[in-house]
């Protein structure tokens, strides 16, 4: 014969067990939610850290590029590429080259400065204009190497930047031919050099702010 279960006596232990299981489940659920939240916060913090590192690297690169461009800009100003054209420097350099090489003949002229035929470039509140000045010269040469030396020395002694547009060399006296006399030109070179300069103009907006 089976004995009857005394539910009245078991009611309190069962209720306590149920409460304990419920509390354990709640704690386990809360722990999982806390872990998920902590993991998400960690991922967000790591992403923010990576973003800060990327911004720092970008700033360092920008600062390095800025320093390079500033140095380049100052070098171009010093060399007469940016600013008013150093026309007197070009003439003095050509005279110096003539003295060094002792060319039998040297005649030259520099045409008026003219803007280059392209749209002015805008940078922030500044406008960059480009100009060209053409120098034409006629030089008596003992041999072809004198022309190479003339151009090399002109590049070395002058401020600014130029390119050779064209050059023609011919015998100065075809009937006479070549003579070995340092005072006599065997060849006659006619060349055109284009000198380039850049000038910076402050825009009207910047001038209005300054005033």
C-alpha positions as semicolon CSV with decimal commas, in nm:
position;residue;x (nm);y (nm);z (nm)
1;X;0,000;0,000;0,000
2;X;0,142;0,333;-0,110
3;X;0,198;0,604;0,143
4;X;0,026;0,939;0,079
5;X;0,255;1,233;-0,001
6;X;0,233;1,508;0,249
7;X;0,213;1,805;0,007
8;X;0,156;2,038;0,291
9;X;0,501;1,957;0,423
10;X;0,666;1,985;0,079
11;X;0,503;2,312;-0,019
12;X;0,767;2,536;0,138
13;X;1,074;2,344;0,003
14;X;0,922;2,335;-0,345
15;X;0,843;2,703;-0,334
16;X;1,197;2,777;-0,219
17;X;1,339;2,561;-0,502
18;X;1,122;2,739;-0,757
19;X;1,234;3,077;-0,632
20;X;1,598;2,966;-0,639
21;X;1,566;2,836;-0,996
22;X;1,395;3,160;-1,103
23;X;1,664;3,370;-0,939
24;X;1,939;3,159;-1,100
25;X;1,773;3,196;-1,439
26;X;1,743;3,571;-1,395
27;X;2,106;3,596;-1,290
28;X;2,214;3,384;-1,588
29;X;2,006;3,596;-1,828
30;X;2,144;3,917;-1,674
31;X;2,499;3,785;-1,698
32;X;2,452;3,702;-2,067
33;X;2,304;4,044;-2,134
34;X;2,590;4,210;-1,946
35;X;2,844;4,009;-2,144
36;X;2,678;4,104;-2,470
37;X;2,671;4,470;-2,369
38;X;3,034;4,458;-2,256
39;X;3,135;4,291;-2,583
40;X;2,948;4,553;-2,785
41;X;3,105;4,836;-2,586
42;X;3,447;4,680;-2,637
43;X;3,392;4,661;-3,011
44;X;3,271;5,023;-3,019
45;X;3,570;5,135;-2,812
46;X;3,808;4,948;-3,039
47;X;3,644;5,103;-3,346
48;X;3,676;5,450;-3,188
49;X;4,040;5,379;-3,108
50;X;4,107;5,272;-3,464
51;X;3,932;5,585;-3,586
52;X;4,145;5,805;-3,362
53;X;4,460;5,627;-3,478
54;X;4,356;5,673;-3,842
55;X;4,285;6,044;-3,782
56;X;4,621;6,083;-3,612
57;X;4,801;5,915;-3,899
58;X;4,611;6,130;-4,149
59;X;4,701;6,442;-3,951
60;X;5,066;6,338;-3,942
61;X;5,066;6,273;-4,316
62;X;4,890;6,605;-4,383
63;X;5,138;6,788;-4,163
64;X;5,426;6,622;-4,345
65;X;5,276;6,709;-4,684
66;X;5,206;7,063;-4,566
67;X;5,567;7,104;-4,453
68;X;5,690;6,970;-4,787
69;X;5,464;7,203;-4,985
70;X;5,556;7,503;-4,772
71;X;5,925;7,427;-4,823
72;X;5,867;7,384;-5,195
73;X;5,667;7,708;-5,211
74;X;5,938;7,903;-5,029
75;X;6,203;7,753;-5,257
76;X;6,009;7,860;-5,568
77;X;5,973;8,211;-5,425
78;X;6,344;8,226;-5,349
79;X;6,427;8,109;-5,700
80;X;6,206;8,371;-5,860
81;X;5,942;8,135;-5,999
82;X;5,671;8,280;-5,773
83;X;5,639;8,657;-5,757
84;X;5,750;8,941;-5,981
85;X;5,969;8,825;-6,267
86;X;6,342;8,871;-6,193
87;X;6,415;9,019;-6,535
88;X;6,725;9,207;-6,417
89;X;6,866;8,881;-6,282
90;X;6,822;8,718;-6,622
91;X;7,009;8,999;-6,797
92;X;7,291;9,002;-6,542
93;X;7,327;8,624;-6,569
94;X;7,345;8,642;-6,948
95;X;7,613;8,909;-6,926
96;X;7,806;8,695;-6,677
97;X;7,785;8,393;-6,907
98;X;7,913;8,608;-7,193
99;X;8,211;8,717;-6,985
100;X;8,290;8,363;-6,876
101;X;8,261;8,208;-7,222
102;X;8,397;8,514;-7,407
103;X;8,159;8,467;-7,694
104;X;8,251;8,662;-8,008
105;X;7,890;8,782;-8,047
106;X;7,595;8,804;-7,807
107;X;7,281;9,006;-7,869
108;X;6,955;8,960;-7,683
109;X;6,614;9,107;-7,609
110;X;6,333;9,016;-7,369
111;X;5,976;9,060;-7,484
112;X;5,706;9,199;-7,253
113;X;5,556;8,958;-7,004
114;X;5,234;8,793;-7,117
115;X;4,981;8,574;-6,934
116;X;4,972;8,209;-7,029
117;X;4,662;8,103;-7,217
118;X;4,505;7,883;-6,951
119;X;4,248;7,937;-6,679
120;X;4,377;8,087;-6,356
121;X;4,386;7,837;-6,072
122;X;4,201;7,908;-5,747
123;X;4,324;7,788;-5,409
124;X;4,104;7,880;-5,114
125;X;4,098;8,261;-5,124
126;X;4,391;8,301;-5,362
127;X;4,415;8,303;-5,740
128;X;4,728;8,177;-5,914
129;X;4,824;8,337;-6,246
130;X;5,096;8,210;-6,479
131;X;5,303;8,430;-6,710
132;X;5,561;8,384;-6,981
133;X;5,840;8,615;-7,094
134;X;6,028;8,527;-7,412
135;X;6,399;8,598;-7,434
136;X;6,554;8,592;-7,779
137;X;6,930;8,593;-7,827
138;X;7,180;8,560;-8,106
139;X;7,518;8,420;-8,006
140;X;7,835;8,373;-8,205
141;X;7,989;8,034;-8,120
142;X;8,326;7,877;-8,175
143;X;8,159;7,533;-8,175
144;X;7,829;7,367;-8,076
145;X;7,948;7,306;-7,721
146;X;7,938;7,680;-7,652
147;X;7,560;7,677;-7,681
148;X;7,529;7,389;-7,434
149;X;7,759;7,571;-7,192
150;X;7,561;7,894;-7,234
151;X;7,229;7,727;-7,146
152;X;7,376;7,530;-6,855
153;X;7,535;7,841;-6,705
154;X;7,215;8,038;-6,757
155;X;7,021;7,776;-6,559
156;X;7,283;7,779;-6,285
157;X;7,305;8,156;-6,244
158;X;6,945;8,267;-6,283
159;X;6,640;8,277;-6,066
160;X;6,332;8,147;-6,238
161;X;6,260;7,866;-6,476
162;X;6,286;7,859;-6,853
163;X;6,257;7,618;-7,140
164;X;6,411;7,638;-7,484
165;X;6,134;7,700;-7,734
166;X;6,355;7,675;-8,041
167;X;6,715;7,710;-8,149
168;X;6,875;7,736;-8,493
169;X;7,247;7,704;-8,562
170;X;7,412;7,789;-8,890
171;X;7,758;7,874;-9,020
172;X;7,825;8,240;-8,959
173;X;8,019;8,261;-9,286
174;X;7,962;7,961;-9,513
175;X;8,207;8,091;-9,772
176;X;8,485;8,121;-9,516
177;X;8,421;7,792;-9,338
178;X;8,566;7,702;-8,997
179;X;8,855;7,902;-8,856
180;X;9,046;7,842;-8,534
181;X;9,038;8,192;-8,387
182;X;8,874;8,254;-8,044
183;X;8,774;8,602;-8,159
184;X;8,587;8,474;-8,463
185;X;8,245;8,309;-8,456
186;X;8,224;7,995;-8,665
187;X;7,857;7,935;-8,586
188;X;7,562;8,162;-8,526
189;X;7,287;8,044;-8,287
190;X;6,945;8,207;-8,274
191;X;6,736;8,088;-7,980
192;X;6,412;8,170;-7,802
193;X;6,374;8,092;-7,432
194;X;6,043;8,108;-7,249
195;X;6,073;8,218;-6,885
196;X;5,783;8,124;-6,658
197;X;5,666;8,300;-6,343
198;X;5,365;8,258;-6,113
199;X;5,189;8,537;-5,928
200;X;4,941;8,502;-5,642
201;X;4,642;8,734;-5,623
202;X;4,432;8,768;-5,311
203;X;4,065;8,722;-5,398
204;X;3,806;8,993;-5,334
205;X;3,643;8,786;-5,058
206;X;3,968;8,773;-4,863
207;X;4,027;9,144;-4,910
208;X;3,673;9,223;-4,788
209;X;3,732;9,014;-4,475
210;X;4,062;9,188;-4,408
211;X;3,899;9,531;-4,435
